[in-house]
Amino acid sequence: MITNELSVNAMLSLPALGEGKDGFTRCPLDALNWQERKYLILEEILTYRPDILCLQEVDHYYDTFQPVMASLGYQGSFMAKPWSPCLDVERNNGPDGCALFYRRSRFSLQATAHLRLSAMMLPTNQVAVVQTLRCRGTGRRLCVAVTHLKARSGWERLRSAQGADLLQSLRSITSQSAGGGEYDEAAAAAAGGVTVPLVVCGDFNAEPSEEVYRRFSSSALGLNSAYKLLSADGQTEPAYTTWKIHPSGESCSTLDYIWYSRDALSVQRLLDIPTEQQIGPDRLPSYHYPSDHLSLLCDLSFKEEPHRLM
């Protein structure tokens, strides 16, 4: 792999809710059973072996993902939701949350932040894990975040507020990291607002028409959505990142994104979204796709810094 290039996988691992509360009426029961499904998820991870792996809805971090990923050369960090719905499931495995893994041979850890997202000054049940990494091959720094915003229709304003809170935290974290110490607003301004390149992965539970999407696309952090680049005009998100059948009906939506700093990073390759025929009539999850959301995967490269071009 080229030293200047890294692969990021934003992947969702459907937890105990898949067996207990989500009601996937067309999915074979064996495909929902964790003892079967965990191998399908791990097989998918091993297929791509990303440098950075972002997971949401993880309730098997300590008994599955952390030990397995450590044996494969990854370092992980996990933050559980304060009031995880998994705890309402009989014989649950503990709370679900977000997990972030990076390949130890590729990166060293500079800092970690575990964020409980707020809305209108009040703490919510959604979280984010943010890590600042240093690339061993280039010495360049990279800030990576994984999050999972509030689900379901009717909560659009809350998702927007959570997104605003996350963006504010990321602006502070990347500015601190760029300065190598505590955040100094005057120093950051004097440096021309230099920040560490940023990648944000997650299930935003929001279509591109929602305000939280517009917040990220117009943020002062200069973020772009990687999967728009699959479209002919480079401006359109995929038609779906999740497609499932509940007792209430069929749902086909675009809710998941990989955001990146467009001025500092370039997208080299993207994993295609499978077609309707590839997904199959019973939709997600299935034996072929072990999550109710599709994996997003992209290869990114650092752009040359201005001072290196002189």
C-alpha positions as CSV (number, residue, x, y, z in Angstrom):
1,M,0.0,0.0,0.0
2,I,1.3,3.5,-0.8
3,T,2.5,5.2,2.4
4,N,0.4,8.3,1.6
5,E,-2.8,6.4,1.3
6,L,-5.1,4.9,3.9
7,S,-8.3,2.9,3.9
8,V,-11.3,3.8,6.1
9,N,-14.2,1.4,6.6
10,A,-17.4,2.8,8.2
11,M,-19.3,-0.4,9.1
12,L,-22.3,-1.1,11.2
13,S,-22.6,-4.2,13.4
14,L,-26.2,-4.8,14.2
15,P,-26.3,-5.8,17.9
16,A,-28.7,-7.6,20.3
17,L,-31.5,-5.5,18.9
18,G,-31.4,-7.6,15.7
19,E,-32.4,-10.6,17.7
20,G,-34.7,-8.9,20.2
21,K,-36.5,-5.8,19.0
22,D,-36.0,-4.8,15.3
23,G,-38.4,-7.2,13.7
24,F,-36.7,-8.2,10.5
25,T,-39.5,-10.2,9.2
26,R,-37.8,-11.5,6.0
27,C,-34.4,-12.2,7.4
28,P,-33.6,-15.9,8.2
29,L,-33.3,-16.4,12.0
30,D,-29.9,-18.0,11.7
31,A,-28.6,-14.8,10.0
32,L,-29.7,-12.8,13.1
33,N,-28.1,-15.2,15.6
34,W,-25.0,-13.5,17.0
35,Q,-23.0,-16.8,17.1
36,E,-23.5,-17.1,13.4
37,R,-23.5,-13.4,12.4
38,K,-20.3,-12.4,14.2
39,Y,-18.3,-14.6,11.8
40,L,-19.9,-13.0,8.8
41,I,-19.1,-9.5,10.1
42,L,-15.5,-10.5,10.9
43,E,-15.1,-12.1,7.5
44,E,-16.2,-8.8,5.9
45,I,-13.6,-6.9,8.0
46,L,-10.9,-9.4,7.0
47,T,-11.8,-9.1,3.4
48,Y,-10.9,-5.4,3.3
49,R,-8.4,-5.1,6.3
50,P,-8.9,-1.3,6.5
51,D,-6.4,0.9,8.3
52,I,-9.2,2.5,10.2
53,L,-12.5,0.8,11.2
54,C,-15.6,2.6,12.5
55,L,-18.4,0.6,14.0
56,Q,-21.8,1.6,15.4
57,E,-24.4,-0.3,17.5
58,V,-21.6,-2.4,19.0
59,D,-22.6,-4.5,22.0
60,H,-20.0,-7.2,21.7
61,Y,-16.9,-5.0,22.0
62,Y,-15.2,-6.6,25.0
63,D,-16.0,-10.3,24.2
64,T,-15.6,-10.2,20.4
65,F,-14.3,-7.1,18.6
66,Q,-11.6,-5.9,21.0
67,P,-9.8,-9.3,21.4
68,V,-10.2,-10.3,17.7
69,M,-9.1,-7.0,16.4
70,A,-6.2,-6.8,18.8
71,S,-5.0,-10.2,17.5
72,L,-5.1,-8.7,14.0
73,G,-2.9,-5.8,15.0
74,Y,-5.5,-3.1,15.8
75,Q,-6.0,-0.8,18.8
76,G,-9.6,0.0,19.7
77,S,-11.6,2.5,21.7
78,F,-15.3,2.1,22.7
79,M,-18.0,4.3,24.2
80,A,-21.3,3.0,25.3
81,K,-24.6,4.9,25.1
82,P,-25.7,6.0,28.6
83,W,-29.2,4.4,28.2
84,S,-28.7,1.7,25.6
85,P,-31.9,0.0,24.3
86,C,-29.9,-3.2,24.3
87,L,-30.3,-3.4,28.1
88,D,-34.1,-3.9,27.6
89,V,-33.4,-7.1,25.7
90,E,-33.6,-10.4,27.7
91,R,-30.1,-12.0,28.1
92,N,-28.5,-8.9,26.7
93,N,-24.7,-8.5,26.3
94,G,-24.5,-5.0,27.8
95,P,-25.0,-1.6,26.3
96,D,-24.3,-0.8,22.7
97,G,-22.1,2.1,21.5
98,C,-19.5,3.3,19.0
99,A,-16.1,1.7,18.4
100,L,-13.1,3.0,16.5
101,F,-10.1,0.8,15.6
102,Y,-6.8,1.7,13.9
103,R,-4.0,-0.4,12.6
104,R,-1.1,-0.1,15.1
105,S,1.6,-0.7,12.4
106,R,0.2,2.3,10.4
107,F,-0.7,4.8,13.2
108,S,0.3,5.9,16.7
109,L,-2.3,7.4,19.0
110,Q,-1.9,11.1,19.9
111,A,-5.2,11.7,21.8
112,T,-8.7,10.2,22.4
113,A,-12.0,12.0,23.2
114,H,-15.2,10.2,24.2
115,L,-18.1,12.6,23.6
116,R,-21.7,12.5,24.9
117,L,-23.5,14.6,22.4
118,S,-25.7,17.5,23.6
119,A,-28.7,19.2,22.2
120,M,-29.9,22.6,23.3
121,M,-27.4,22.4,26.2
122,L,-28.8,19.1,27.4
123,P,-26.9,15.7,27.2
124,T,-28.5,13.1,25.0
125,N,-28.2,9.3,24.6
126,Q,-25.9,9.5,21.5
127,V,-22.1,9.4,21.6
128,A,-19.0,9.8,19.5
129,V,-15.4,8.5,19.7
130,V,-12.7,10.9,18.4
131,Q,-9.0,10.0,18.0
132,T,-6.1,12.0,16.7
133,L,-3.6,9.7,15.0
134,R,-0.1,10.1,13.6
135,C,0.8,8.2,10.4
136,R,4.0,6.3,11.0
137,G,5.0,6.5,7.4
138,T,4.6,10.2,6.7
139,G,4.4,11.8,10.2
140,R,1.1,13.4,9.2
141,R,-1.7,13.7,11.7
142,L,-5.3,12.6,11.1
143,C,-8.4,13.1,13.3
144,V,-11.0,10.4,13.0
145,A,-14.5,10.3,14.5
146,V,-17.3,7.8,14.6
147,T,-20.9,8.6,15.7
148,H,-24.5,7.4,15.6
149,L,-27.2,10.1,15.8
150,K,-30.7,9.8,17.1
151,A,-32.9,7.5,15.0
152,R,-36.5,7.7,13.6
153,S,-38.7,10.3,12.0
154,G,-39.7,13.3,14.2
155,W,-36.3,13.7,15.7
156,E,-34.8,15.9,12.9
157,R,-34.2,18.9,15.1
158,L,-32.5,16.8,17.8
159,R,-30.2,15.2,15.1
160,S,-29.4,18.7,13.8
161,A,-28.5,19.9,17.3
162,Q,-26.4,16.8,17.9
163,G,-24.5,17.4,14.7
164,A,-23.9,21.0,15.6
165,D,-22.5,19.9,19.0
166,L,-20.2,17.3,17.3
167,L,-18.9,19.8,14.8
168,Q,-18.1,22.3,17.5
169,S,-16.2,19.6,19.4
170,L,-14.3,18.5,16.3
171,R,-13.3,22.1,15.4
172,S,-11.8,22.5,18.9
173,I,-10.1,19.1,18.8
174,T,-8.5,19.5,15.4
175,S,-7.3,23.0,16.3
176,Q,-5.8,21.8,19.5
177,S,-4.1,18.9,17.7
178,A,-2.7,21.3,15.0
179,G,-1.1,23.4,17.7
180,G,0.2,20.4,19.6
181,G,-1.3,21.6,22.9
182,E,-4.2,23.4,24.5
183,Y,-6.5,25.2,22.1
184,D,-5.6,28.9,21.7
185,E,-8.1,30.7,19.5
186,A,-5.8,33.6,18.8
187,A,-2.9,31.3,17.9
188,A,-5.2,29.2,15.6
189,A,-6.3,32.4,13.9
190,A,-2.8,33.6,13.5
191,A,-1.9,30.3,11.9
192,G,-4.6,30.8,9.3
193,G,-7.0,28.4,11.0
194,V,-4.7,25.4,10.3
195,T,-6.3,22.2,11.5
196,V,-5.6,18.5,11.4
197,P,-7.3,16.6,8.5
198,L,-10.6,15.1,9.6
199,V,-12.6,12.0,8.8
200,V,-16.1,11.5,10.3
201,C,-17.9,8.2,9.8
202,G,-21.3,7.3,11.1
203,D,-24.9,6.5,10.9
204,F,-26.5,9.9,10.9
205,N,-30.1,8.5,10.6
206,A,-30.6,11.4,8.3
207,E,-31.3,11.7,4.6
208,P,-29.4,14.3,2.6
209,S,-32.5,16.6,2.7
210,E,-32.1,17.0,6.5
211,E,-30.6,20.0,8.2
212,V,-27.9,18.0,10.0
213,Y,-26.6,16.9,6.5
214,R,-26.5,20.6,5.4
215,R,-24.6,21.5,8.6
216,F,-21.8,19.1,7.8
217,S,-21.7,19.9,4.1
218,S,-21.4,23.7,4.8
219,S,-19.3,23.4,7.9
220,A,-16.2,25.7,8.4
221,L,-14.2,22.5,8.7
222,G,-14.5,22.1,4.9
223,L,-16.0,18.6,4.8
224,N,-17.2,16.7,1.8
225,S,-19.1,13.4,1.6
226,A,-17.0,10.7,0.0
227,Y,-19.8,8.7,-1.4
228,K,-21.1,11.6,-3.5
229,L,-18.1,10.8,-5.8
230,L,-19.7,7.6,-7.0
231,S,-22.4,9.7,-8.8
232,A,-22.0,11.0,-12.4
233,D,-22.0,14.6,-11.2
234,G,-20.0,14.0,-8.0
235,Q,-22.8,15.9,-6.1
236,T,-25.4,13.2,-5.4
237,E,-25.4,10.7,-2.5
238,P,-26.2,7.0,-3.2
239,A,-29.9,6.0,-3.5
240,Y,-29.6,4.0,-0.3
241,T,-27.2,2.8,2.4
242,T,-29.8,0.7,4.2
243,W,-32.7,-1.3,2.8
244,K,-34.8,-3.4,5.2
245,I,-38.3,-4.9,5.7
246,H,-40.1,-4.4,9.0
247,P,-43.6,-5.4,9.9
248,S,-44.6,-1.8,9.2
249,G,-43.2,-2.0,5.6
250,E,-40.1,-1.6,3.5
251,S,-37.6,1.1,4.1
252,C,-34.9,2.2,1.6
253,S,-32.8,5.1,2.8
254,T,-29.5,7.0,2.7
255,L,-28.4,7.5,6.3
256,D,-24.7,6.7,6.4
257,Y,-21.7,8.9,5.4
258,I,-17.9,9.2,5.4
259,W,-17.1,12.9,5.6
260,Y,-13.5,14.0,4.9
261,S,-11.5,17.3,4.8
262,R,-11.6,18.1,1.1
263,D,-8.6,20.5,1.2
264,A,-6.3,18.0,2.9
265,L,-7.5,14.6,1.7
266,S,-8.3,13.0,-1.6
267,V,-10.6,10.0,-2.2
268,Q,-8.8,7.4,-4.4
269,R,-11.3,4.6,-4.4
270,L,-14.8,3.7,-3.0
271,L,-16.5,0.4,-2.5
272,D,-19.6,0.3,-4.7
273,I,-23.1,0.2,-3.3
274,P,-24.6,-3.2,-4.2
275,T,-27.5,-3.3,-6.6
276,E,-31.0,-4.2,-5.7
277,Q,-30.4,-7.6,-7.4
278,Q,-27.3,-8.2,-5.4
279,I,-29.0,-7.3,-2.1
280,G,-31.9,-9.7,-3.0
281,P,-35.7,-9.6,-2.4
282,D,-35.5,-10.1,1.4
283,R,-33.2,-7.1,1.8
284,L,-31.0,-6.5,4.8
285,P,-29.6,-8.1,6.9
286,S,-28.9,-11.5,5.3
287,Y,-26.2,-14.2,5.0
288,H,-24.4,-12.0,2.4
289,Y,-24.8,-8.7,4.2
290,P,-24.7,-9.3,8.0
291,S,-25.8,-5.7,9.0
292,D,-29.0,-3.8,8.3
293,H,-26.8,-1.1,6.9
294,L,-24.3,-1.5,4.0
295,S,-20.6,-1.1,4.7
296,L,-19.0,2.0,3.3
297,L,-15.3,1.8,2.4
298,C,-13.0,4.4,0.9
299,D,-9.2,4.8,0.3
300,L,-8.0,8.3,1.1
301,S,-4.7,9.9,0.5
302,F,-3.1,13.0,2.1
303,K,-2.7,16.0,-0.3
304,E,0.7,17.7,-0.3
305,E,0.9,20.4,2.4
306,P,1.5,23.9,1.0
307,H,4.9,24.3,2.6
308,R,6.1,21.1,1.0
309,L,5.3,22.4,-2.5
310,M,7.6,25.5,-2.1
